[in-house]
Amino acid sequence: MEVLAEFGTPEQRKRWLQPLLEGEIRSAFCMTEPEVASSDAANIATRIERDGDQYVINGRKWWSSGAMAPECEILIVMGRSDPDAPKHRQQSMILVPRDTPGVDVRRGMHVFGYTDGAHGGHAEIVFDNVRVPAENLISGEGEGFAIAQARLGPGRIHHCMRLIGMAERGLELMCRRAVSRTAFGKPLAEQGVVQEWIAESRVRIEQLRLLVLKTAWLMDTVGNKGAHTEIQAIKIATPSTVEWILDKAIQAHGGGGVSQDFPLAQLWPPPAPCASPTARTRSTAAPWPAASCAPTPVPDCSSVALRHKAFHSPDPFPPLNRRNDTSHD
Ligand SMILES: Cc1cc2nc3c(=O)[nH]c(=O)nc-3n(C[C@H](O)[C@H](O)[C@H](O)COP(=O)(O)OP(=O)(O)OC[C@H]3O[C@@H](n4cnc5c(N)ncnc54)[C@H](O)[C@@H]3O)c2cc1C
């Protein structure tokens, strides 16, 4: 949706963005390919070639999230439109209705053995001489790399927001289990180590939430480029923090934690934003050490726009964790 909102023509927005915003249809983003290292968008090999007033698309994608949902009607496909252009001007993005002849949704990818199908699933798709009108091109030929870069910032922060929700769910389940299960004569909740897991989880979620909130605020106020360092920071901090919390929630459930009877095994492990490991993020977050020395302003929550509402819980301290006593420790 972000791609269409930022780069779509008025016609493209009317035709596709409006029904997406209204929840009537879904979309999928098709960049990653099995044959090339797709963390480097310049490698994308699918061809998008002009032929009269149409473009012809040939290639194979995988991990197109949501493409298997019955409501998914539109694919944003990235491909090479000019192999002879400078490296970062070779790629374009184009809108392909999923029911276009030649679009073959082959299978859904499994994630650690799970189908991950709540949103439809991550599809492998073959594009075989797929023809779409030239006006389906987004922004212009050669703009694909720039669009991909612009999309990744918002994409990452949405992912981090969802992961925080997963951590909240894990903590809530851990609390419920700890008070309802008795071992060696007392509830798990009275074991010091379990209390420490619960307290530490709450602290880590709040720390993470504030870092993500600050990043969202910077994106709203100084733009994605200005928020680059923080976007890299949340990409590093979020998966590791959420993984720690889910690990403790699973342990508190004993054997049940890894079973199909609780949602924890399915939440595990929390995927990194854009499935890129933190090692690469750390190495590409070049300005991080220098930038981190400079004080950055604190968000003014009153000016924070829509984006924050999406993840900021109305009650940041769910009842299970709220202290009833009045002590000041
Ligand atoms: C659950 C899930 C959902 C996904 N959804 C989508 C989607 O909707 N649309 C889509 O197009 N793709 C999607 N992807 C694919 C994802 O974006 C890619 O897997 C990711 O970009 C990495 O590309 P690759 O798999 O080709 O790995 P490669 O590019 O082959 O990289 C292999 C490893 O090397 C690392 N690496 C690369 N360069 C460096 C470096 N300089 N330093 C250190 N490490 C490096 C990479 O980070 C990676 O870990 C999804 C993946 C998953 C798992």
Ligand as a Chemical Component Dictionary entry (heavy atoms), coordinates in Angstrom:
data_LIG
# 
_chem_comp.id                   LIG 
_chem_comp.type                 NON-POLYMER 
_chem_comp.pdbx_formal_charge   0 
_chem_comp.three_letter_code    LIG 
# 
loop_
_chem_comp_atom.comp_id 
_chem_comp_atom.atom_id 
_chem_comp_atom.alt_atom_id 
_chem_comp_atom.type_symbol 
_chem_comp_atom.charge 
_chem_comp_atom.model_Cartn_x 
_chem_comp_atom.model_Cartn_y 
_chem_comp_atom.model_Cartn_z 
_chem_comp_atom.pdbx_ordinal 
LIG C1  C1  C 0 8.565  -15.051 6.295  1  
LIG C2  C2  C 0 9.152  -14.319 5.126  2  
LIG C3  C3  C 0 8.390  -13.397 4.426  3  
LIG C4  C4  C 0 8.904  -12.751 3.309  4  
LIG N1  N1  N 0 8.100  -11.882 2.589  5  
LIG C5  C5  C 0 8.571  -11.386 1.416  6  
LIG C6  C6  C 0 7.706  -10.623 0.549  7  
LIG O1  O1  O 0 6.536  -10.367 0.850  8  
LIG N2  N2  N 0 8.209  -10.216 -0.648 9  
LIG C7  C7  C 0 9.489  -10.469 -1.038 10 
LIG O2  O2  O 0 9.876  -10.058 -2.126 11 
LIG N3  N3  N 0 10.347 -11.151 -0.222 12 
LIG C8  C8  C 0 9.912  -11.629 0.978  13 
LIG N4  N4  N 0 10.751 -12.380 1.780  14 
LIG C9  C9  C 0 12.108 -12.630 1.342  15 
LIG C10 C10 C 0 13.147 -11.807 2.090  16 
LIG O3  O3  O 0 12.965 -10.422 1.861  17 
LIG C11 C11 C 0 14.499 -12.311 1.611  18 
LIG O4  O4  O 0 14.631 -13.648 2.053  19 
LIG C12 C12 C 0 15.637 -11.454 2.128  20 
LIG O5  O5  O 0 15.624 -10.207 1.495  21 
LIG C13 C13 C 0 16.994 -12.138 1.878  22 
LIG O6  O6  O 0 17.147 -12.483 0.522  23 
LIG P1  P1  P 0 17.615 -13.964 0.147  24 
LIG O7  O7  O 0 16.678 -14.934 0.812  25 
LIG O8  O8  O 0 17.748 -14.054 -1.327 26 
LIG O9  O9  O 0 18.999 -14.145 0.847  27 
LIG P2  P2  P 0 20.494 -13.800 0.213  28 
LIG O10 O10 O 0 20.368 -12.511 -0.504 29 
LIG O11 O11 O 0 20.854 -15.005 -0.586 30 
LIG O12 O12 O 0 21.315 -13.634 1.463  31 
LIG C14 C14 C 0 21.774 -14.745 2.270  32 
LIG C15 C15 C 0 22.218 -14.178 3.579  33 
LIG O13 O13 O 0 23.373 -13.355 3.410  34 
LIG C16 C16 C 0 23.174 -12.129 4.095  35 
LIG N5  N5  N 0 23.950 -11.047 3.523  36 
LIG C17 C17 C 0 23.830 -10.499 2.306  37 
LIG N6  N6  N 0 24.704 -9.495  2.164  38 
LIG C18 C18 C 0 25.393 -9.409  3.322  39 
LIG C19 C19 C 0 26.431 -8.555  3.808  40 
LIG N7  N7  N 0 26.903 -7.560  3.053  41 
LIG N8  N8  N 0 26.897 -8.767  5.061  42 
LIG C20 C20 C 0 26.410 -9.769  5.836  43 
LIG N9  N9  N 0 25.429 -10.578 5.441  44 
LIG C21 C21 C 0 24.927 -10.416 4.203  45 
LIG C22 C22 C 0 21.683 -11.881 3.930  46 
LIG O14 O14 O 0 21.183 -10.933 4.857  47 
LIG C23 C23 C 0 21.136 -13.285 4.157  48 
LIG O15 O15 O 0 20.991 -13.592 5.500  49 
LIG C24 C24 C 0 10.245 -13.009 2.907  50 
LIG C25 C25 C 0 11.024 -13.919 3.638  51 
LIG C26 C26 C 0 10.493 -14.583 4.708  52 
LIG C27 C27 C 0 11.338 -15.590 5.439  53 
# 
loop_
_chem_comp_bond.comp_id 
_chem_comp_bond.atom_id_1 
_chem_comp_bond.atom_id_2 
_chem_comp_bond.value_order 
_chem_comp_bond.pdbx_ordinal 
LIG C1  C2  SING 1  
LIG C2  C3  SING 2  
LIG C2  C26 DOUB 3  
LIG C3  C4  DOUB 4  
LIG C4  N1  SING 5  
LIG C4  C24 SING 6  
LIG N1  C5  DOUB 7  
LIG C5  C6  SING 8  
LIG C5  C8  SING 9  
LIG C6  O1  DOUB 10 
LIG C6  N2  SING 11 
LIG N2  C7  SING 12 
LIG C7  O2  DOUB 13 
LIG C7  N3  SING 14 
LIG N3  C8  DOUB 15 
LIG C8  N4  SING 16 
LIG N4  C9  SING 17 
LIG N4  C24 SING 18 
LIG C9  C10 SING 19 
LIG C10 O3  SING 20 
LIG C10 C11 SING 21 
LIG C11 O4  SING 22 
LIG C11 C12 SING 23 
LIG C12 O5  SING 24 
LIG C12 C13 SING 25 
LIG C13 O6  SING 26 
LIG O6  P1  SING 27 
LIG P1  O7  DOUB 28 
LIG P1  O8  SING 29 
LIG P1  O9  SING 30 
LIG O9  P2  SING 31 
LIG P2  O10 DOUB 32 
LIG P2  O11 SING 33 
LIG P2  O12 SING 34 
LIG O12 C14 SING 35 
LIG C14 C15 SING 36 
LIG C15 O13 SING 37 
LIG C15 C23 SING 38 
LIG O13 C16 SING 39 
LIG C16 N5  SING 40 
LIG C16 C22 SING 41 
LIG N5  C17 SING 42 
LIG N5  C21 SING 43 
LIG C17 N6  DOUB 44 
LIG N6  C18 SING 45 
LIG C18 C19 SING 46 
LIG C18 C21 DOUB 47 
LIG C19 N7  SING 48 
LIG C19 N8  DOUB 49 
LIG N8  C20 SING 50 
LIG C20 N9  DOUB 51 
LIG N9  C21 SING 52 
LIG C22 O14 SING 53 
LIG C22 C23 SING 54 
LIG C23 O15 SING 55 
LIG C24 C25 DOUB 56 
LIG C25 C26 SING 57 
LIG C26 C27 SING 58 
# 
